[in-house]
Amino acid sequence: MANLFGFGRSPQRSDQAFKARLDRVYRWYALGLLVFVATLAVLEQMGLPRLWIGFAFLLATIGLYAGIGVVSRTTDAAEYYVAGRRVPAFYNGMATGADWMSAASFIGLAGTLYLTGYSGLAFIMGWTGGYCLVALVLAPYLRKFGQFTIPDFLAERYGGHLPRLIGVGAAILCSFTYLVAQIYGVGLITSYLTGVAFELGIFLGLGGILVCSFLGGMRAVTWTQVAQYTILVVAYLIPVIWLSVKQTGVPVPQLVYGYQLEKVTAKEKELTADAKEREVQAIFKQRSDALVEKLAHPGVSLAADRQAATRKLEGLKLDNAPVAEISTAGKALAAIPRDETAARKAWTAEKAAADMKSRPLNGMPPHAAQFSGDPDGSPAEQAIYDTSRRNFLALIFCLMIGTAALPHILARYYTVPSVRAARQSVTWSLFFIFLLYFTAPALAVLVKYEIFTALAGAPFDSLPTWVHTWNKIDPNLLSVTDINHDNILQLNELTIGGDIIVLLTPELAGLPYVISGLVAAGGLAAALSTADGLLLTIANALGHDVYYKMIDPNASTVSRVTISKILLLVVALLAAYVAAQKPADILFLVSAAFSFAAASFFPALSLGIFWKRATGTAAAMGMVAGLGVTFYYMLTTQPWLRDLFGITSPIRLWWGIEPISAGIFGVPVGFAVIVLVSLVTRPPSQRTVDLVDYVRYPDLKSL
């Protein structure tokens, strides 16, 4: 077993032989995956319960990842931190694709496109463009520096412990924020697969993360991520191809995307003019107006609500009403807010939801509309259009710069044998990511067409079983309510969260449940693969950069790796605890991580490579300034953060930019501070200048 991936063999073995061995291993693995899915499909037809299918996917995939972790266990520092720097470019590209395909990409991207239409393309354009920056600006040069971590690079390039320490703090902040989002996705998918509570699902999935990264570090994570990418790409493509065949007869969804979008646009116009839809919207408008009255006098309204609920419950008991009615009334009484503060918070959220549903198309913009507002309309509409376009471009900028600076992605390019392999890895990464990103817009349109035509307008008593299943798992993700009591589901009576669009695709396509299990396993693979990389980034920053480089430089290899493993366990448990609190939506957490990475790392990394005059003091101050501005803007404008820190002052957006794009202010501040401070501080040493020349110019073989 030790030689499963070529470990333990002579260091003189050829790269070709090593890659050939990997090819054989993963060919057998892909065949085994197909046989496993086919077997479960046959067993489902024979009557195997859905719950057992879900557990089979969960246990088999987590067991596989844990097995790779056991086989790849190591205490060697180079193997643990950078997989021995011998991962072939093709497989590193696949591992990077899995590392990148987080829960937000796999689960949330198509859902965001479903809910926001054209504006959601900012995520695809930003993330894809970021890899072009990685290839051109950072990856090859970082590989030539030959360090273990990004803080390692900062210390080597700028000198001293201060840049390293600030780099560690920034790496932990952006990686932990991203990690919480992944573990949230793990809990969501695990609870869907097995029916267990969300919080328990988090800790079940956490076991697979820990066994892999805890035992083998980057070596185990790399080969696990290759296996995970195989699962997630198959899981993503099968249902959308099937849905495309169901709707159009063409098995290439990317080709019929535009054709179906025309149908969706026509259906949007029909639903907007529908009388029943307008009736439901009017009811929600009345609810919003009533909540305005409540918020104007919260104390009086709260007392009246509690009195009315109590009177109703007592009346039902006196009339010997059915137990179900009494129970419902009791729950309604218990759900009334405890005090005025809680009432104001709850009613504000209810009003926001009612306002959304009082608009056509459930509050969604027309799918093909580029931006909100009208460039040729009234001054107010023109202002809305300009703000919408500005936010679209700002988000692309933040995601692009953030992608190029994420520590767990950049660390992957330390694992390849050479600078040339680092460039090739980026190319393969783009290819493997393209397979999913080219499909996501088509998936969003196909799902929207299915819901608009097959679900909207259906009788409540004939809704598919998956509607009720998801309603039990989490009503915030999917719920239906007959607002106008006509027993027909109008679109605005459906509440659907973007995080379940991909998971719903197999059932919308009419596929057997085993494919739903496969998609959930793919989403789990996406969340686990990214979580592994993020955990390693945090643990290695603490274990390698803080403990070994700053506290105990004489520590043995075994003790260094052991410390990293202990820290990895602590960080994983802390992230699981935070994720269990459901702190914010998954997409905001991910986007916040990109803004943090962009503002803190990109100016220091790019100037460190391309400008020899940049100094250590300037880099440290630039990272702090960029990160500080970004965090301040998020803190004062993002509702969840404002509530967390008790900020009650009015929200003031700078140039109308939403908090999701806060990095657009931090990045230029970081660049400006580094340039200005560098010009007024002592120039770097000659050794540093020679080091930059060595890294930038490939003909220099040594210092």
C-alpha positions as semicolon CSV with decimal commas, in nm:
position;residue;x (nm);y (nm);z (nm)
1;M;0,000;0,000;0,000
2;A;0,288;0,237;0,066
3;N;0,369;0,237;-0,305
4;L;0,013;0,300;-0,423
5;F;0,109;0,646;-0,548
6;G;0,475;0,573;-0,598
7;F;0,583;0,665;-0,245
8;G;0,882;0,493;-0,098
9;R;1,046;0,431;-0,435
10;S;1,394;0,540;-0,536
11;P;1,434;0,917;-0,579
12;Q;1,593;0,844;-0,915
13;R;1,271;0,709;-1,067
14;S;1,172;0,893;-1,382
15;D;0,889;1,143;-1,393
16;Q;0,738;0,943;-1,679
17;A;0,726;0,623;-1,473
18;F;0,572;0,806;-1,179
19;K;0,305;0,964;-1,400
20;A;0,235;0,629;-1,569
21;R;0,175;0,474;-1,227
22;L;-0,064;0,755;-1,136
23;D;-0,245;0,710;-1,468
24;R;-0,306;0,342;-1,390
25;V;-0,424;0,413;-1,036
26;Y;-0,676;0,678;-1,140
27;R;-0,803;0,480;-1,440
28;W;-0,893;0,197;-1,203
29;Y;-1,041;0,449;-0,963
30;A;-1,266;0,602;-1,233
31;L;-1,380;0,254;-1,339
32;G;-1,454;0,167;-0,977
33;L;-1,660;0,484;-0,937
34;L;-1,875;0,396;-1,239
35;V;-1,925;0,040;-1,113
36;F;-2,021;0,170;-0,767
37;V;-2,282;0,412;-0,906
38;A;-2,421;0,148;-1,145
39;T;-2,450;-0,103;-0,860
40;L;-2,641;0,143;-0,644
41;A;-2,868;0,224;-0,940
42;V;-2,954;-0,144;-0,981
43;L;-3,012;-0,181;-0,605
44;E;-3,240;0,122;-0,608
45;Q;-3,456;-0,041;-0,875
46;M;-3,468;-0,350;-0,655
47;G;-3,605;-0,143;-0,365
48;L;-3,300;-0,013;-0,177
49;P;-3,422;0,276;0,044
50;R;-3,302;0,628;-0,035
51;L;-3,157;0,667;0,312
52;W;-2,929;0,369;0,254
53;I;-2,818;0,511;-0,081
54;G;-2,731;0,839;0,089
55;F;-2,533;0,665;0,361
56;A;-2,358;0,452;0,099
57;F;-2,234;0,761;-0,086
58;L;-2,133;0,935;0,235
59;L;-1,948;0,641;0,386
60;A;-1,787;0,526;0,060
61;T;-1,652;0,868;-0,037
62;I;-1,533;0,968;0,310
63;G;-1,385;0,621;0,354
64;L;-1,201;0,660;0,023
65;Y;-1,056;0,998;0,121
66;A;-0,959;0,868;0,463
67;G;-0,794;0,566;0,298
68;I;-0,582;0,789;0,079
69;G;-0,485;0,985;0,388
70;V;-0,374;0,667;0,566
71;V;-0,175;0,544;0,264
72;S;-0,012;0,886;0,220
73;R;0,073;0,950;0,585
74;T;0,409;1,116;0,641
75;T;0,623;1,303;0,893
76;D;0,868;1,435;0,632
77;A;0,849;1,815;0,615
78;A;0,886;1,846;0,236
79;E;0,623;1,577;0,177
80;Y;0,385;1,720;0,438
81;Y;0,410;2,083;0,327
82;V;0,462;2,062;-0,053
83;A;0,409;1,693;-0,148
84;G;0,781;1,649;-0,216
85;R;0,764;1,901;-0,507
86;R;0,705;1,619;-0,757
87;V;0,337;1,637;-0,851
88;P;0,299;1,620;-1,234
89;A;0,148;1,931;-1,391
90;F;-0,162;1,746;-1,517
91;Y;-0,250;1,608;-1,175
92;N;-0,161;1,931;-1,000
93;G;-0,401;2,107;-1,236
94;M;-0,672;1,857;-1,145
95;A;-0,598;1,893;-0,774
96;T;-0,606;2,272;-0,809
97;G;-0,940;2,244;-0,987
98;A;-1,078;2,046;-0,693
99;D;-0,916;2,284;-0,445
100;W;-1,083;2,568;-0,631
101;M;-1,423;2,402;-0,681
102;S;-1,545;2,490;-0,339
103;A;-1,896;2,448;-0,207
104;A;-1,965;2,800;-0,336
105;S;-1,855;2,711;-0,689
106;F;-2,021;2,370;-0,703
107;I;-2,336;2,449;-0,506
108;G;-2,367;2,826;-0,504
109;L;-2,258;2,945;-0,848
110;A;-2,545;2,804;-1,053
111;G;-2,782;2,913;-0,776
112;T;-2,647;3,267;-0,790
113;L;-2,693;3,272;-1,167
114;Y;-3,047;3,138;-1,121
115;L;-3,136;3,413;-0,873
116;T;-2,950;3,708;-1,027
117;G;-2,923;3,628;-1,398
118;Y;-2,664;3,820;-1,597
119;S;-2,504;3,989;-1,297
120;G;-2,402;3,649;-1,161
121;L;-2,160;3,614;-1,453
122;A;-1,929;3,845;-1,258
123;F;-1,828;3,542;-1,051
124;I;-1,732;3,337;-1,356
125;M;-1,546;3,624;-1,522
126;G;-1,365;3,724;-1,204
127;W;-1,261;3,376;-1,096
128;T;-1,150;3,274;-1,444
129;G;-0,961;3,597;-1,501
130;G;-0,786;3,543;-1,170
131;Y;-0,615;3,232;-1,302
132;C;-0,477;3,432;-1,594
133;L;-0,318;3,662;-1,337
134;V;-0,185;3,360;-1,148
135;A;-0,021;3,228;-1,464
136;L;0,128;3,560;-1,573
137;V;0,213;3,734;-1,248
138;L;0,264;3,495;-0,958
139;A;0,276;3,115;-0,997
140;P;0,606;3,065;-1,186
141;Y;0,792;3,325;-0,981
142;L;0,669;3,192;-0,648
143;R;0,776;2,842;-0,752
144;K;1,124;2,968;-0,836
145;F;1,152;3,121;-0,488
146;G;1,102;2,764;-0,363
147;Q;0,944;2,831;-0,023
148;F;0,679;2,630;0,163
149;T;0,412;2,897;0,229
150;I;0,315;3,249;0,121
151;P;0,434;3,400;0,453
152;D;0,762;3,216;0,380
153;F;0,789;3,410;0,054
154;L;0,717;3,740;0,229
155;A;0,988;3,676;0,486
156;E;1,243;3,567;0,224
157;R;1,170;3,855;-0,012
158;Y;1,130;4,137;0,242
159;G;1,340;4,010;0,532
160;G;1,256;4,000;0,901
161;H;0,969;3,849;1,096
162;L;0,720;4,136;1,062
163;P;0,612;4,066;0,700
164;R;0,591;3,695;0,785
165;L;0,377;3,759;1,094
166;I;0,136;3,991;0,913
167;G;0,121;3,741;0,628
168;V;0,029;3,468;0,875
169;G;-0,251;3,682;1,018
170;A;-0,388;3,767;0,674
171;A;-0,365;3,404;0,561
172;I;-0,558;3,288;0,868
173;L;-0,826;3,555;0,825
174;C;-0,906;3,490;0,459
175;S;-0,860;3,111;0,486
176;F;-1,072;3,076;0,800
177;T;-1,354;3,283;0,646
178;Y;-1,343;3,061;0,339
179;L;-1,317;2,746;0,553
180;V;-1,634;2,824;0,748
181;A;-1,824;2,847;0,417
182;Q;-1,694;2,505;0,310
183;I;-1,785;2,336;0,636
184;Y;-2,130;2,495;0,615
185;G;-2,163;2,329;0,273
186;V;-2,048;1,998;0,424
187;G;-2,324;2,016;0,684
188;L;-2,589;2,104;0,426
189;I;-2,497;1,818;0,192
190;T;-2,446;1,558;0,463
191;S;-2,786;1,635;0,616
192;Y;-2,941;1,599;0,268
193;L;-2,769;1,264;0,207
194;T;-2,846;1,105;0,543
195;G;-3,129;1,304;0,698
196;V;-2,924;1,383;1,010
197;A;-2,933;1,724;1,173
198;F;-2,727;1,998;1,007
199;E;-2,493;2,030;1,306
200;L;-2,428;1,655;1,318
201;G;-2,372;1,653;0,942
202;I;-2,093;1,906;0,989
203;F;-1,902;1,679;1,225
204;L;-1,960;1,368;1,012
205;G;-1,803;1,541;0,712
206;L;-1,529;1,683;0,930
207;G;-1,402;1,331;0,993
208;G;-1,315;1,290;0,625
209;I;-1,133;1,623;0,620
210;L;-0,926;1,550;0,927
211;V;-0,815;1,197;0,846
212;C;-0,687;1,306;0,507
213;S;-0,506;1,629;0,591
214;F;-0,408;1,530;0,945
215;L;-0,211;1,221;0,844
216;G;-0,055;1,310;0,511
217;G;-0,057;1,687;0,476
218;M;-0,018;1,820;0,124
219;R;0,081;1,478;-0,010
220;A;-0,244;1,317;0,101
221;V;-0,452;1,623;0,013
222;T;-0,312;1,632;-0,343
223;W;-0,406;1,274;-0,432
224;T;-0,737;1,304;-0,250
225;Q;-0,822;1,618;-0,447
226;V;-0,756;1,437;-0,775
227;A;-1,004;1,169;-0,667
228;Q;-1,250;1,436;-0,554
229;Y;-1,231;1,623;-0,883
230;T;-1,324;1,306;-1,072
231;I;-1,636;1,268;-0,857
232;L;-1,745;1,629;-0,870
233;V;-1,705;1,676;-1,246
234;V;-1,903;1,358;-1,321
235;A;-2,167;1,454;-1,065
236;Y;-2,203;1,805;-1,208
237;L;-2,225;1,712;-1,575
238;I;-2,456;1,407;-1,573
239;P;-2,777;1,575;-1,446
240;V;-2,741;1,892;-1,653
241;I;-2,678;1,689;-1,968
242;W;-2,985;1,478;-1,887
243;L;-3,194;1,791;-1,823
244;S;-3,078;1,930;-2,157
245;V;-3,186;1,611;-2,333
246;K;-3,522;1,620;-2,153
247;Q;-3,595;1,977;-2,262
248;T;-3,435;1,995;-2,606
249;G;-3,313;1,650;-2,710
250;V;-2,956;1,787;-2,735
251;P;-2,697;1,637;-2,494
252;V;-2,474;1,946;-2,502
253;P;-2,632;2,201;-2,264
254;Q;-2,385;2,473;-2,356
255;L;-2,516;2,471;-2,714
256;V;-2,886;2,505;-2,621
257;Y;-2,825;2,764;-2,350
258;G;-2,926;3,060;-2,569
259;Y;-3,228;2,878;-2,714
260;Q;-3,365;2,802;-2,366
261;L;-3,289;3,154;-2,247
262;E;-3,525;3,288;-2,513
263;K;-3,798;3,060;-2,374
264;V;-3,724;3,174;-2,018
265;T;-3,749;3,539;-2,126
266;A;-4,087;3,474;-2,286
267;K;-4,208;3,291;-1,975
268;E;-4,089;3,579;-1,754
269;K;-4,312;3,819;-1,948
270;E;-4,604;3,581;-1,913
271;L;-4,557;3,540;-1,537
272;T;-4,513;3,915;-1,488
273;A;-4,854;3,978;-1,648
274;D;-5,032;3,685;-1,477
275;A;-5,330;3,797;-1,264
276;K;-5,279;3,530;-0,995
277;E;-4,913;3,625;-0,959
278;R;-5,016;3,988;-0,910
279;E;-5,271;3,880;-0,651
280;V;-4,999;3,707;-0,449
281;Q;-4,769;4,007;-0,487
282;A;-5,044;4,233;-0,353
283;I;-5,086;4,014;-0,046
284;F;-4,714;4,037;0,027
285;K;-4,731;4,415;-0,022
286;Q;-5,005;4,428;0,242
287;R;-4,786;4,223;0,477
288;S;-4,499;4,464;0,421
289;D;-4,723;4,764;0,499
290;A;-4,849;4,593;0,817
291;L;-4,491;4,529;0,927
292;V;-4,414;4,898;0,876
293;E;-4,689;4,976;1,128
294;K;-4,551;4,718;1,370
295;L;-4,200;4,858;1,345
296;A;-4,333;5,206;1,416
297;H;-4,473;5,089;1,754
298;P;-4,286;4,765;1,840
299;G;-4,383;4,751;2,208
300;V;-4,757;4,786;2,152
301;S;-4,751;4,552;1,851
302;L;-4,557;4,284;2,040
303;A;-4,801;4,290;2,330
304;A;-5,098;4,270;2,091
305;D;-4,945;3,975;1,903
306;R;-4,875;3,786;2,225
307;Q;-5,224;3,853;2,357
308;A;-5,390;3,741;2,032
309;A;-5,180;3,422;2,013
310;T;-5,255;3,337;2,377
311;R;-5,627;3,395;2,328
312;K;-5,629;3,173;2,019
313;L;-5,449;2,889;2,198
314;E;-5,682;2,905;2,498
315;G;-5,987;2,912;2,270
316;L;-5,873;2,600;2,085
317;K;-5,821;2,418;2,413
318;L;-6,167;2,516;2,540
319;D;-6,325;2,396;2,214
320;N;-6,136;2,061;2,230
321;A;-5,984;2,134;1,891
322;P;-5,769;1,870;1,719
323;V;-5,426;1,816;1,869
324;A;-5,256;1,931;1,549
325;E;-5,432;2,270;1,561
326;I;-5,347;2,319;1,928
327;S;-4,986;2,225;1,859
328;T;-4,964;2,473;1,571
329;A;-5,109;2,750;1,786
330;G;-4,863;2,666;2,063
331;K;-4,571;2,688;1,822
332;A;-4,700;3,022;1,693
333;L;-4,710;3,157;2,050
334;A;-4,359;3,029;2,121
335;A;-4,230;3,188;1,800
336;I;-4,329;3,539;1,908
337;P;-4,015;3,746;1,981
338;R;-3,907;3,774;2,343
339;D;-3,862;4,151;2,357
340;E;-3,872;4,466;2,147
341;T;-3,515;4,425;2,020
342;A;-3,580;4,072;1,899
343;A;-3,915;4,179;1,753
344;R;-3,760;4,466;1,560
345;K;-3,494;4,234;1,418
346;A;-3,745;3,964;1,321
347;W;-3,996;4,204;1,169
348;T;-3,725;4,384;0,969
349;A;-3,621;4,051;0,818
350;E;-3,984;3,960;0,746
351;K;-4,042;4,297;0,582
352;A;-3,737;4,252;0,357
353;A;-3,868;3,911;0,249
354;A;-4,218;4,049;0,191
355;D;-4,080;4,338;-0,013
356;M;-3,890;4,092;-0,231
357;K;-4,198;3,879;-0,290
358;S;-4,416;4,180;-0,364
359;R;-4,216;4,226;-0,685
360;P;-4,263;4,030;-1,008
361;L;-4,074;3,703;-1,064
362;N;-4,025;3,650;-0,691
363;G;-3,795;3,950;-0,678
364;M;-3,555;3,810;-0,941
365;P;-3,443;4,036;-1,225
366;P;-3,515;3,926;-1,583
367;H;-3,247;3,667;-1,653
368;A;-3,108;3,832;-1,967
369;A;-3,116;4,189;-1,831
370;Q;-2,759;4,313;-1,804
371;F;-2,800;4,557;-1,518
372;S;-3,077;4,702;-1,304
373;G;-3,231;5,032;-1,407
374;D;-3,240;5,185;-1,754
375;P;-2,957;5,384;-1,918
376;D;-3,213;5,571;-2,128
377;G;-3,476;5,615;-1,857
378;S;-3,538;5,874;-1,588
379;P;-3,248;6,018;-1,384
380;A;-3,331;5,776;-1,101
381;E;-3,329;5,477;-1,337
382;Q;-3,002;5,593;-1,491
383;A;-2,847;5,621;-1,144
384;I;-2,959;5,266;-1,061
385;Y;-2,813;5,142;-1,389
386;D;-2,478;5,311;-1,325
387;T;-2,460;5,174;-0,970
388;S;-2,547;4,824;-1,087
389;R;-2,281;4,832;-1,359
390;R;-2,027;4,972;-1,114
391;N;-2,092;4,688;-0,870
392;F;-2,062;4,432;-1,149
393;L;-1,718;4,559;-1,248
394;A;-1,607;4,599;-0,885
395;L;-1,699;4,239;-0,808
396;I;-1,507;4,113;-1,111
397;F;-1,203;4,312;-0,995
398;C;-1,216;4,178;-0,638
399;L;-1,266;3,817;-0,744
400;M;-0,990;3,836;-1,004
401;I;-0,731;3,991;-0,772
402;G;-0,844;3,771;-0,483
403;T;-0,813;3,454;-0,690
404;A;-0,456;3,546;-0,776
405;A;-0,371;3,594;-0,407
406;L;-0,549;3,313;-0,223
407;P;-0,281;3,136;-0,015
408;H;-0,426;2,784;-0,047
409;I;-0,432;2,813;-0,429
410;L;-0,084;2,963;-0,460
411;A;0,056;2,693;-0,232
412;R;-0,041;2,432;-0,492
413;Y;0,227;2,567;-0,728
414;Y;0,497;2,488;-0,473
415;T;0,424;2,117;-0,524
416;V;0,535;2,086;-0,889
417;P;0,891;1,993;-0,994
418;S;0,980;2,312;-1,187
419;V;0,883;2,661;-1,298
420;R;0,776;2,520;-1,636
421;A;0,551;2,271;-1,460
422;A;0,399;2,556;-1,257
423;R;0,296;2,732;-1,579
424;Q;0,157;2,407;-1,721
425;S;-0,035;2,350;-1,397
426;V;-0,215;2,681;-1,435
427;T;-0,316;2,586;-1,790
428;W;-0,453;2,252;-1,675
429;S;-0,626;2,423;-1,381
430;L;-0,806;2,657;-1,620
431;F;-0,914;2,364;-1,835
432;F;-1,055;2,162;-1,546
433;I;-1,232;2,464;-1,401
434;F;-1,365;2,559;-1,744
435;L;-1,554;2,227;-1,766
436;L;-1,776;2,337;-1,480
437;Y;-1,784;2,712;-1,532
438;F;-1,889;2,675;-1,895
439;T;-2,177;2,457;-1,777
440;A;-2,304;2,661;-1,480
441;P;-2,483;2,935;-1,683
442;A;-2,659;2,670;-1,890
443;L;-2,759;2,481;-1,575
444;A;-2,913;2,794;-1,423
445;V;-3,125;2,861;-1,733
446;L;-3,237;2,498;-1,769
447;V;-3,342;2,482;-1,403
448;K;-3,524;2,815;-1,427
449;Y;-3,714;2,697;-1,735
450;E;-3,812;2,376;-1,556
451;I;-3,937;2,559;-1,247
452;F;-4,122;2,824;-1,449
453;T;-4,300;2,565;-1,665
454;A;-4,335;2,249;-1,455
455;L;-4,359;2,380;-1,098
456;A;-4,522;2,723;-1,120
457;G;-4,892;2,670;-1,187
458;A;-4,901;2,315;-1,047
459;P;-5,166;2,216;-0,787
460;F;-5,033;2,203;-0,431
461;D;-5,158;1,849;-0,378
462;S;-4,958;1,720;-0,675
463;L;-4,621;1,882;-0,605
464;P;-4,318;1,650;-0,634
465;T;-4,203;1,472;-0,319
466;W;-3,866;1,650;-0,326
467;V;-4,044;1,979;-0,248
468;H;-4,167;1,841;0,084
469;T;-3,833;1,668;0,152
470;W;-3,636;1,991;0,122
471;N;-3,898;2,179;0,319
472;K;-3,829;1,944;0,611
473;I;-3,449;1,979;0,578
474;D;-3,448;2,359;0,582
475;P;-3,753;2,580;0,504
476;N;-3,516;2,871;0,442
477;L;-3,375;2,684;0,143
478;L;-3,706;2,570;-0,004
479;S;-4,064;2,621;0,108
480;V;-4,408;2,667;-0,047
481;T;-4,710;2,843;0,100
482;D;-5,055;2,882;-0,056
483;I;-5,085;3,255;0,016
484;N;-5,404;3,317;-0,183
485;H;-5,559;2,976;-0,101
486;D;-5,632;2,874;-0,459
487;N;-5,443;2,540;-0,431
488;I;-5,221;2,649;-0,723
489;L;-4,852;2,724;-0,674
490;Q;-4,766;3,069;-0,802
491;L;-4,399;3,153;-0,851
492;N;-4,405;3,411;-0,571
493;E;-4,539;3,145;-0,332
494;L;-4,217;2,949;-0,379
495;T;-3,913;3,030;-0,169
496;I;-3,598;2,871;-0,306
497;G;-3,239;2,931;-0,200
498;G;-2,954;2,938;-0,446
499;D;-2,757;2,684;-0,245
500;I;-2,984;2,395;-0,348
501;I;-3,027;2,460;-0,722
502;V;-2,755;2,211;-0,820
503;L;-2,877;1,953;-0,570
504;L;-3,227;1,978;-0,717
505;T;-3,118;1,924;-1,077
506;P;-3,139;1,540;-1,083
507;E;-3,492;1,543;-0,942
508;L;-3,599;1,816;-1,183
509;A;-3,458;1,605;-1,467
510;G;-3,651;1,299;-1,347
511;L;-3,338;1,097;-1,277
512;P;-3,328;0,817;-1,019
513;Y;-3,231;0,908;-0,666
514;V;-2,888;0,751;-0,706
515;I;-2,792;1,045;-0,929
516;S;-2,911;1,284;-0,659
517;G;-2,682;1,099;-0,423
518;L;-2,398;1,129;-0,673
519;V;-2,453;1,505;-0,706
520;A;-2,456;1,541;-0,329
521;A;-2,135;1,337;-0,314
522;G;-1,988;1,572;-0,577
523;G;-2,084;1,875;-0,370
524;L;-1,936;1,708;-0,064
525;A;-1,615;1,640;-0,259
526;A;-1,599;2,008;-0,362
527;A;-1,645;2,128;-0,005
528;L;-1,402;1,875;0,144
529;S;-1,131;1,934;-0,116
530;T;-1,127;2,308;-0,055
531;A;-1,156;2,261;0,322
532;D;-0,850;2,034;0,315
533;G;-0,643;2,296;0,137
534;L;-0,762;2,576;0,364
535;L;-0,697;2,378;0,680
536;L;-0,344;2,303;0,566
537;T;-0,284;2,670;0,486
538;I;-0,388;2,779;0,835
539;A;-0,213;2,497;1,021
540;N;0,106;2,533;0,818
541;A;0,111;2,909;0,867
542;L;0,097;2,854;1,243
543;G;0,315;2,543;1,261
544;H;0,581;2,629;1,002
545;D;0,588;3,009;0,993
546;V;0,519;3,088;1,359
547;Y;0,642;2,786;1,553
548;Y;0,941;2,677;1,342
549;K;1,054;3,002;1,180
550;M;0,990;3,237;1,473
551;I;0,971;3,040;1,799
552;D;1,192;2,730;1,769
553;P;1,418;2,729;1,460
554;N;1,593;2,418;1,592
555;A;1,277;2,208;1,604
556;S;1,306;1,864;1,447
557;T;1,113;1,768;1,136
558;V;0,887;1,537;1,335
559;S;0,802;1,800;1,595
560;R;0,729;2,060;1,325
561;V;0,487;1,829;1,147
562;T;0,331;1,718;1,476
563;I;0,265;2,077;1,581
564;S;0,104;2,146;1,243
565;K;-0,122;1,842;1,286
566;I;-0,234;1,948;1,633
567;L;-0,309;2,301;1,512
568;L;-0,497;2,159;1,214
569;L;-0,726;1,966;1,451
570;V;-0,790;2,273;1,667
571;V;-0,866;2,497;1,369
572;A;-1,099;2,236;1,216
573;L;-1,304;2,205;1,534
574;L;-1,324;2,583;1,574
575;A;-1,436;2,631;1,213
576;A;-1,698;2,357;1,257
577;Y;-1,834;2,531;1,566
578;V;-1,860;2,865;1,383
579;A;-2,023;2,702;1,077
580;A;-2,280;2,534;1,302
581;Q;-2,403;2,881;1,400
582;K;-2,492;2,951;1,030
583;P;-2,326;3,295;1,051
584;A;-2,400;3,426;0,699
585;D;-2,483;3,308;0,352
586;I;-2,218;3,091;0,190
587;L;-2,155;3,326;-0,102
588;F;-2,082;3,629;0,117
589;L;-1,833;3,433;0,329
590;V;-1,648;3,317;0,018
591;S;-1,649;3,662;-0,141
592;A;-1,523;3,819;0,182
593;A;-1,226;3,581;0,171
594;F;-1,143;3,702;-0,181
595;S;-1,150;4,067;-0,079
596;F;-0,930;3,995;0,223
597;A;-0,677;3,804;0,010
598;A;-0,676;4,067;-0,263
599;A;-0,619;4,361;-0,029
600;S;-0,359;4,195;0,193
601;F;-0,149;3,977;-0,039
602;F;-0,170;4,088;-0,401
603;P;0,010;4,425;-0,370
604;A;0,288;4,278;-0,155
605;L;0,334;3,969;-0,375
606;S;0,328;4,142;-0,714
607;L;0,546;4,437;-0,610
608;G;0,781;4,198;-0,432
609;I;0,835;4,016;-0,762
610;F;0,836;4,304;-1,011
611;W;0,971;4,602;-0,813
612;K;1,311;4,564;-0,652
613;R;1,272;4,889;-0,455
614;A;0,984;4,754;-0,241
615;T;1,091;4,727;0,124
616;G;0,987;4,509;0,415
617;T;0,850;4,795;0,625
618;A;0,644;4,916;0,330
619;A;0,508;4,567;0,259
620;A;0,402;4,521;0,622
621;M;0,232;4,860;0,633
622;G;0,068;4,804;0,294
623;M;-0,081;4,470;0,398
624;V;-0,218;4,616;0,722
625;A;-0,357;4,926;0,548
626;G;-0,522;4,734;0,263
627;L;-0,673;4,475;0,494
628;G;-0,782;4,740;0,743
629;V;-0,970;4,947;0,485
630;T;-1,138;4,635;0,344
631;F;-1,248;4,506;0,683
632;Y;-1,368;4,851;0,794
633;Y;-1,589;4,886;0,488
634;M;-1,737;4,539;0,536
635;L;-1,790;4,603;0,906
636;T;-1,985;4,924;0,850
637;T;-2,193;4,813;0,550
638;Q;-2,260;4,437;0,573
639;P;-2,579;4,363;0,774
640;W;-2,458;4,044;0,944
641;L;-2,128;4,200;1,054
642;R;-2,305;4,516;1,171
643;D;-2,539;4,307;1,380
644;L;-2,251;4,096;1,514
645;F;-2,057;4,402;1,632
646;G;-2,363;4,602;1,738
647;I;-2,322;4,883;1,483
648;T;-2,639;5,092;1,458
649;S;-2,525;5,394;1,256
650;P;-2,681;5,438;0,909
651;I;-2,522;5,241;0,625
652;R;-2,322;5,465;0,394
653;L;-2,196;5,295;0,080
654;W;-1,895;5,448;-0,095
655;W;-1,995;5,522;-0,456
656;G;-2,275;5,267;-0,412
657;I;-2,032;4,971;-0,390
658;E;-2,176;4,671;-0,206
659;P;-1,975;4,518;0,084
660;I;-1,915;4,200;-0,116
661;S;-1,667;4,407;-0,324
662;A;-1,493;4,580;-0,033
663;G;-1,152;4,477;-0,165
664;I;-1,176;4,735;-0,443
665;F;-1,089;4,998;-0,182
666;G;-0,824;4,796;0,000
667;V;-0,617;4,693;-0,303
668;P;-0,526;5,046;-0,428
669;V;-0,459;5,153;-0,069
670;G;-0,220;4,860;-0,029
671;F;-0,035;4,946;-0,351
672;A;-0,015;5,317;-0,264
673;V;0,117;5,256;0,088
674;I;0,385;5,009;-0,029
675;V;0,507;5,242;-0,306
676;L;0,510;5,559;-0,095
677;V;0,670;5,404;0,214
678;S;0,930;5,221;0,001
679;L;1,038;5,552;-0,153
680;V;1,105;5,709;0,188
681;T;1,269;5,411;0,359
682;R;1,611;5,251;0,318
683;P;1,642;5,050;-0,007
684;P;1,655;4,670;0,014
685;S;1,991;4,499;0,049
686;Q;2,192;4,390;-0,253
687;R;2,110;4,028;-0,167
688;T;1,738;4,104;-0,199
689;V;1,793;4,282;-0,531
690;D;1,991;3,983;-0,660
691;L;1,718;3,749;-0,535
692;V;1,449;3,936;-0,728
693;D;1,665;3,933;-1,043
694;Y;1,721;3,559;-1,001
695;V;1,349;3,491;-0,973
696;R;1,241;3,719;-1,257
697;Y;1,495;3,621;-1,518
698;P;1,499;3,252;-1,613
699;D;1,854;3,261;-1,751
700;L;1,991;3,321;-1,401
701;K;2,059;2,974;-1,261
702;S;2,184;3,085;-0,922
703;L;2,250;3,382;-0,704
